[in-house]
Amino acid sequence: MTDEMNAILQQVFDHLARAARSRHSAMHTAVVATADGNMRTMVLRGFDRENAVLRFNTDVRSPKVAAIRQDQAMRVLAYDPDAKVQIRMMGQGHVDDRSPAADAAWAGSTTFARRAYLTQGAPGELAGCETSGLPEWAEGINPSEEQVAPARANFALLMVRVTRFDWLYLSSDGHRRAQFDIGDDGTVSGTWLMP
Ligand SMILES: Cc1cc2nc3c(=O)[nH]c(=O)nc-3n(C[C@H](O)[C@H](O)[C@H](O)COP(=O)(O)O)c2cc1C
């Protein structure tokens, strides 16, 4: 790859790593699409640049988990209007609900955040009435460790290994666009595209 392409690759990886750390980054939320055609907004929780893996948290009962277990093909779309950069990623999804990494992510989140996994039905299930889905005792409180412990069974990590991404930079000088492929061994190749 040329030096310029390499610089863009590092910029994209820096951007994603920063976005995972900071809720002030526009790319802290991304649109995550599954092979069944469904899309949803998710919070980017981590980016492992060595392996080009995005990490999200999710509810193992949600329809997206079943979709990914059926077909791992995924897309992730992120746009930062200040940086004028769009990143369109293609990759393979993997749901991990039992590993030490999942335990660590659970332990590392606030009990308030963990409360979301206490809902009494799966995300998207018919509710029959307007509801938070939480048990009544959990409404409006910041629960204790003991109170949220049963919800661990509903918590999972979604890892997306990025295998290709498309970078688009909007500029008044003329836009720029490039596509990068990331091999299993981590080697990256890039090519310029017409914007
Ligand atoms: C700003 C925002 C952030 C969200 N973050 C997450 C998230 O990190 N994980 C998640 O599973 N759902 C998140 N959601 C909810 C999803 O968009 C979606 O409604 C839910 O996961 C059910 O998706 P599914 O039916 O496609 O499985 C978020 C929604 C919004 C609006």
The ligand as an ORCA input file, in Angstrom:
! r2SCAN-3c Opt
* xyz 0 1
  C     -28.863      5.453     20.383
  C     -29.208      3.989     20.473
  C     -28.253      3.108     20.939
  C     -28.548      1.754     21.021
  N     -27.579      0.892     21.453
  C     -27.818     -0.431     21.473
  C     -26.780     -1.339     21.830
  O     -25.640     -0.949     22.135
  N     -27.069     -2.663     21.831
  C     -28.305     -3.125     21.477
  O     -28.486     -4.351     21.484
  N     -29.298     -2.300     21.130
  C     -29.086     -0.959     21.111
  N     -30.087     -0.088     20.745
  C     -31.426     -0.645     20.417
  C     -31.389     -1.231     18.996
  O     -31.374     -0.173     18.053
  C     -32.562     -2.182     18.735
  O     -33.778     -1.489     18.900
  C     -32.552     -3.406     19.640
  O     -31.235     -3.868     19.863
  C     -33.376     -4.551     19.035
  O     -32.780     -4.897     17.809
  P     -33.167     -6.209     16.977
  O     -34.662     -6.339     17.092
  O     -32.728     -5.883     15.612
  O     -32.426     -7.360     17.577
  C     -29.826      1.270     20.645
  C     -30.769      2.177     20.161
  C     -30.465      3.511     20.085
  C     -31.528      4.447     19.564
*
